[in-house]
Amino acid sequence: MKILNTPYLRLDLDILKKNIYLMQTIANNSKLKLLPHAKTHKCAEIAKLLIKSGAEGISVAKFEEAIFFMNNGIKLIKICYPIISEEKILSLIKKAKILKAKIFFVIDSETGFNNLRKISNKLNLLVNIYIEIDVGFNRCGLNYKNPILSTLALKIKKSKNIILKGISSHAGFIYEAKNIKEVLKFSEMERLELIKVKKLFQTKGIDNLDICIGTTPAAWTQKNYEEITEIKPGNYIFNDLIQKNIGVVNWNQLALSVCATVISKNKKFLIIDAGSKSLSSDSGAHGSKNLKGYGLGFPIKMKPNNKNALIVYRLSEEHGWIKNKNYNINIGDKIIIYPNHACVVVNLFRHLKVFKNNKYYKSWQVGARGHS
């Protein structure tokens, strides 16, 4: 039996496949293209599993992620991040041509458009783009009322080598939701904002666009996908305490955890060998509410449940403090910890230790880690 040194990142393959199947079913039933966001897993094996299960392609955040996944055989990639560097644009287009991959850029400025146009005209190659729409998150994107939006769309329409593929958004404020009812409210706000943009573009003679919305909470709960053609959730393959806290998933849908060892104990705390360099100090994405500590733990053979969860109360770089509930846990015992935010935790590990039927199966490299 292989000995796994702690802390290690534990992936339950059975739950992973279940989550993939459920989301693909949602997409299929609503006739949606599914482009899962790979910033969550950064793993070639998982990307290939998603494509094999029916995903149209993948989404990525950064230039280096796009390069990594193209090099690993992924043929359709949407870069959901404004790439404005001419050098990066040139590298991506050349790499895609060599590997016969299809890439989509996302822009929200005339600077981004001008640089893409310059490179595409220089190479005399067609480039597909989405315009990022700000639906109220105030991060990237152009608001429906911003006059630059129409100006940019018309410039794209008149350009030689730039093709407007669609519009896309990220309603990050959905993580402020307290429950499923609020998730549905926020996701419907996102959908309606994109429909406004679609109708605006139609008045300019621009039609037949893909309409893409994102976020895992919305994808798990949204019922009305009218006029939406594409979704790009990422976290759903693993899920985490953020998703569970909102109420969109249960314990049996959490595929990712960190296995740690109790290395010391006292009356108040169990001290584990997983600190901020393993669990991260993330207390919740984009305004998530009511999360306790930096993860919830259980003795390795205990089924996770709300009542018996051990709170990771405090972190230093290499240590974690867990409130001692007198479960007769001793020094040397293993603890399974479910992280608040799976995406940032994955980026801290070189490998995913994959378990099948609750037994160690194999190791998958987190090959795109660090490209953040």
PEZI-V895512 format. One record per helix or strand of 3 or more residues. SS is the DSSP state (helix for helix, strand for strand). FROM is the first residue (numbers start at 1). LEN is the number of residues. If there is no record, write none. Layout:
ss/from/len
SS/FROM/LEN
SS/FROM/LEN
//
This chain:
ss/from/len
strand/8/5
helix/13/17
strand/33/5
helix/44/9
strand/57/4
helix/63/9
strand/76/7
helix/86/14
strand/102/6
helix/110/14
strand/127/7
helix/147/12
strand/162/8
helix/172/5
helix/180/24
strand/210/4
helix/216/6
helix/235/3
helix/241/6
helix/251/3
strand/256/10
strand/269/4
helix/276/4
helix/285/3
strand/296/4
strand/310/6
strand/320/4
strand/334/5
helix/342/5
strand/351/6
strand/359/7
//
